[in-house]
Amino acid sequence: MNKINFQLVIVAAFLASLAASGCVTFPNDNLAKVGRLPDKSAHQHRPSVYLQAKAYGELLTDGKAPVESASHTQRFKEVVDNTTKNTTLFRTYTMDEFKAREMDYGIKLELQIFIDQGKQAVSGTIIGLTLGIIPAPLTENYRLTVTVLDRESRLVNSFDVEDSVTTWIGILVIPLMGHGSQSPNTVIHQVWENMVRTAYKKLAEQNILRYAQQPAQSDLHPALAL
């Protein structure tokens, strides 16, 4: 059996066991939990921003170029939108690229999801050979790259925020399901939300965005070059 066929068998066994057995996901808490964000409501002139959110899903760490995942991007956009609604950092925001020219800043939020191919193969082998009885972990690593551009598309700042979750899969974890544990989607949603909140906290505390001056009405933010 060649290497490609072996990898396909491993992945197939892993997915089959996931469907047939239990799974419990835990946050790895690489980041501190961000509670209330800085309150900017007292600033008369808060910036308006265009938010561009994209996600690159389930990348294997083998040097391949990232590929955008439509499903992950949609989920991530919902997280960004819901998180932004509950802040006072911006006067207004939009995720509509056709309105980007009207905004003071453009902020790119690019989420990359990394799954270690070697560790995935080991976990798949354990689950497959034991018919899902012995639990094995699968860790998803997340890197959120935040890029801030001014209204002339000049780079203002760029930084990364990283976190991860680990999912244990196997028959023996079934008793843990429904007893205080949350669904994998819920845990992942919470981790992504905390990553966005961490990024917003840094934007506010490090004064990356300007709050003191009102932008001239004639200054328009060009659409981000995609």
KOLTORNU-68074 format. One record per residue (C-alpha): y, z, x; residue number from 1. Coordinates in nm, 4 decimals, always signed. Layout:
N
Y  Z  X  NUM;
...
//
This chain:
226
+0.0000  +0.0000  +0.0000  1;
+0.3314  -0.1045  +0.1516  2;
+0.6356  +0.1208  +0.1752  3;
+0.8170  -0.0283  -0.1247  4;
+0.5145  +0.0032  -0.3540  5;
+0.4552  +0.3589  -0.2363  6;
+0.8152  +0.4519  -0.3171  7;
+0.7828  +0.2958  -0.6620  8;
+0.4693  +0.4993  -0.7284  9;
+0.6420  +0.8178  -0.6181  10;
+0.9457  +0.7537  -0.8379  11;
+0.7232  +0.6612  -1.1329  12;
+0.5220  +0.9816  -1.0931  13;
+0.8431  +1.1815  -1.0658  14;
+0.9888  +1.0341  -1.3837  15;
+0.6625  +1.0702  -1.5738  16;
+0.6403  +1.4362  -1.4819  17;
+1.0037  +1.4851  -1.5842  18;
+0.9221  +1.3498  -1.9296  19;
+0.6005  +1.5484  -1.9662  20;
+0.7025  +1.8833  -1.8199  21;
+0.9955  +2.1215  -1.8151  22;
+1.3129  +2.1164  -1.6139  23;
+1.5819  +2.3735  -1.5456  24;
+1.9083  +2.2954  -1.3671  25;
+2.1164  +2.5406  -1.1662  26;
+2.4603  +2.4948  -1.0093  27;
+2.4619  +2.5517  -0.6353  28;
+2.8131  +2.7004  -0.6533  29;
+2.9430  +2.5364  -0.3373  30;
+3.2896  +2.5719  -0.4902  31;
+3.4617  +2.8797  -0.6223  32;
+3.5046  +2.8772  -0.9979  33;
+3.8561  +2.7739  -1.0961  34;
+3.9864  +2.9607  -1.3969  35;
+4.3415  +2.9133  -1.5158  36;
+4.5279  +2.6376  -1.3359  37;
+4.8867  +2.6885  -1.2146  38;
+5.1318  +2.6768  -1.5039  39;
+5.3908  +2.4034  -1.4583  40;
+5.5282  +2.4180  -1.8117  41;
+5.8532  +2.5775  -1.6896  42;
+5.9364  +2.2668  -1.4865  43;
+6.1638  +2.0442  -1.6878  44;
+6.0630  +1.7334  -1.4977  45;
+5.6887  +1.7108  -1.4549  46;
+5.5339  +1.3870  -1.3279  47;
+5.3539  +1.1364  -1.5429  48;
+5.0254  +1.0061  -1.4022  49;
+4.7756  +0.7265  -1.4434  50;
+4.4221  +0.8599  -1.3944  51;
+4.1528  +0.6198  -1.2810  52;
+3.8088  +0.7827  -1.3050  53;
+3.4927  +0.6164  -1.1759  54;
+3.1443  +0.7393  -1.0874  55;
+2.8842  +0.5949  -0.8572  56;
+2.5467  +0.7128  -0.9765  57;
+2.2300  +0.8342  -0.8111  58;
+2.2846  +0.6855  -0.4687  59;
+2.0088  +0.7185  -0.2132  60;
+2.1448  +0.8381  +0.1190  61;
+2.0173  +0.5431  +0.3199  62;
+2.3455  +0.3750  +0.4027  63;
+2.3616  +0.1479  +0.0990  64;
+2.7014  +0.0586  -0.0403  65;
+2.7980  +0.2604  -0.3503  66;
+2.7505  +0.0916  -0.6871  67;
+2.9448  +0.2013  -0.9944  68;
+2.7347  +0.3368  -1.2792  69;
+2.8774  +0.2554  -1.6232  70;
+2.6979  +0.5473  -1.7895  71;
+2.8060  +0.8005  -1.5278  72;
+3.1618  +0.6650  -1.5341  73;
+3.1808  +0.7116  -1.9101  74;
+3.0586  +1.0719  -1.8855  75;
+3.2951  +1.1439  -1.5979  76;
+3.5928  +0.9946  -1.7842  77;
+3.5240  +1.2314  -2.0729  78;
+3.5187  +1.5271  -1.8332  79;
+3.8474  +1.4190  -1.6713  80;
+4.0133  +1.3566  -2.0074  81;
+3.9050  +1.6905  -2.1573  82;
+4.0041  +1.8811  -1.8438  83;
+4.3447  +1.7158  -1.8199  84;
+4.4286  +1.7880  -2.1840  85;
+4.4149  +2.1599  -2.1083  86;
+4.6579  +2.1604  -1.8157  87;
+5.0356  +2.1730  -1.7895  88;
+5.0482  +1.9846  -1.4596  89;
+5.1681  +1.6545  -1.6026  90;
+5.4401  +1.5540  -1.8451  91;
+5.2023  +1.2900  -1.9753  92;
+4.8958  +1.1054  -1.8547  93;
+4.7046  +0.7912  -1.9365  94;
+4.3679  +0.6432  -1.8460  95;
+4.4758  +0.3005  -1.9683  96;
+4.5370  +0.0743  -1.6696  97;
+4.7757  -0.1409  -1.8764  98;
+5.0097  +0.1599  -1.8993  99;
+4.9883  +0.2410  -1.5288  100;
+5.3248  +0.0760  -1.4554  101;
+5.4967  +0.3344  -1.6722  102;
+5.3660  +0.6314  -1.4712  103;
+5.5152  +0.8137  -1.1709  104;
+5.1849  +0.8468  -0.9852  105;
+4.8436  +0.6888  -0.9818  106;
+4.5508  +0.9219  -0.9133  107;
+4.2079  +0.7811  -0.8344  108;
+3.9162  +1.0163  -0.9047  109;
+3.5980  +0.8681  -0.7605  110;
+3.2771  +1.0655  -0.8050  111;
+2.9816  +0.9765  -0.5831  112;
+2.6335  +1.1106  -0.6566  113;
+2.3943  +1.1396  -0.3647  114;
+2.0199  +1.2002  -0.3881  115;
+1.8343  +1.2374  -0.0604  116;
+1.5583  +0.9754  -0.0605  117;
+1.3275  +1.1708  +0.1682  118;
+1.3498  +1.4934  -0.0310  119;
+1.3087  +1.3025  -0.3567  120;
+0.9886  +1.1457  -0.2268  121;
+0.8506  +1.4860  -0.1236  122;
+0.9298  +1.6371  -0.4636  123;
+0.7774  +1.3383  -0.6407  124;
+0.4618  +1.3693  -0.4329  125;
+0.4226  +1.7401  -0.5092  126;
+0.4709  +1.6892  -0.8818  127;
+0.2511  +1.3822  -0.8944  128;
-0.0396  +1.5321  -0.7002  129;
-0.0352  +1.8560  -0.9016  130;
+0.0155  +1.6765  -1.2350  131;
+0.3441  +1.8567  -1.2774  132;
+0.1978  +2.2063  -1.2546  133;
+0.3748  +2.3125  -0.9357  134;
+0.7555  +2.2907  -0.9721  135;
+0.9575  +2.0894  -0.7224  136;
+1.3349  +2.0630  -0.6767  137;
+1.5658  +1.7647  -0.7022  138;
+1.9189  +1.8169  -0.5705  139;
+2.2126  +1.6009  -0.6727  140;
+2.5073  +1.6187  -0.4360  141;
+2.8517  +1.5299  -0.5696  142;
+3.1562  +1.4175  -0.3731  143;
+3.4821  +1.3710  -0.5608  144;
+3.7359  +1.1667  -0.3654  145;
+4.0920  +1.2104  -0.4906  146;
+4.3518  +0.9525  -0.3882  147;
+4.7155  +0.9910  -0.4911  148;
+4.9492  +0.6889  -0.4855  149;
+5.3199  +0.6804  -0.5556  150;
+5.4910  +0.4331  -0.7884  151;
+5.4977  +0.1763  -0.5072  152;
+5.1241  +0.2165  -0.4452  153;
+5.1837  +0.3970  -0.1158  154;
+4.9338  +0.6635  -0.0185  155;
+5.0623  +1.0142  -0.0857  156;
+4.7466  +1.2139  -0.0173  157;
+4.3686  +1.1877  -0.0186  158;
+4.1010  +1.4572  -0.0072  159;
+3.7415  +1.5308  -0.1061  160;
+3.5832  +1.7988  -0.3247  161;
+3.2079  +1.8569  -0.2978  162;
+2.9445  +2.0451  -0.4981  163;
+2.5833  +2.0033  -0.6122  164;
+2.3168  +2.1035  -0.8631  165;
+1.9424  +2.1531  -0.8238  166;
+1.6906  +2.0756  -1.0965  167;
+1.3453  +2.2328  -1.0853  168;
+1.0825  +2.0211  -1.2579  169;
+0.7309  +2.1277  -1.3536  170;
+0.5159  +2.2888  -1.6189  171;
+0.5699  +2.6382  -1.4776  172;
+0.9435  +2.6257  -1.5507  173;
+0.8881  +2.5657  -1.9243  174;
+0.9031  +2.9432  -2.0010  175;
+1.2546  +2.9474  -1.8512  176;
+1.3795  +2.6823  -2.0910  177;
+1.5737  +2.8138  -2.3866  178;
+1.5955  +3.1691  -2.2494  179;
+1.9535  +3.1806  -2.1327  180;
+1.9202  +2.8592  -1.9341  181;
+2.1406  +2.5604  -2.0122  182;
+2.0453  +2.1969  -2.0404  183;
+2.0808  +1.9821  -1.7257  184;
+2.3596  +1.7799  -1.8891  185;
+2.5540  +2.0960  -1.9713  186;
+2.5254  +2.2327  -1.6169  187;
+2.6254  +1.8996  -1.4623  188;
+2.9205  +1.8731  -1.7010  189;
+3.0394  +2.2204  -1.5987  190;
+3.0084  +2.1410  -1.2270  191;
+3.2018  +1.8162  -1.2655  192;
+3.4701  +1.9931  -1.4669  193;
+3.5091  +2.2615  -1.1997  194;
+3.5395  +1.9912  -0.9337  195;
+3.8219  +1.8246  -1.1266  196;
+3.9909  +2.1613  -1.1813  197;
+3.9584  +2.2334  -0.8083  198;
+4.1275  +1.9019  -0.7332  199;
+4.4086  +1.9745  -0.9810  200;
+4.4579  +2.3204  -0.8307  201;
+4.5027  +2.1660  -0.4872  202;
+4.7501  +1.9097  -0.6237  203;
+4.9589  +2.1917  -0.7705  204;
+4.9355  +2.4562  -0.4998  205;
+4.9974  +2.2189  -0.2098  206;
+5.2882  +2.0470  -0.3886  207;
+5.1295  +1.7056  -0.3491  208;
+5.3096  +1.5938  -0.6650  209;
+5.6863  +1.6339  -0.6993  210;
+5.8208  +1.8423  -0.9859  211;
+6.1814  +1.9024  -0.8819  212;
+6.3372  +1.5640  -0.9480  213;
+6.3418  +1.3336  -1.2443  214;
+6.2303  +0.9804  -1.1418  215;
+6.4875  +0.7109  -1.2000  216;
+6.4224  +0.5316  -1.5265  217;
+6.4357  +0.1982  -1.3473  218;
+6.1509  +0.2954  -1.1128  219;
+5.8208  +0.1769  -1.2489  220;
+5.4747  +0.2466  -1.1143  221;
+5.2853  -0.0794  -1.0487  222;
+4.9280  -0.1124  -1.1665  223;
+4.6815  +0.0101  -0.9092  224;
+4.5203  -0.2739  -0.7191  225;
+4.1528  -0.2562  -0.8200  226;
//
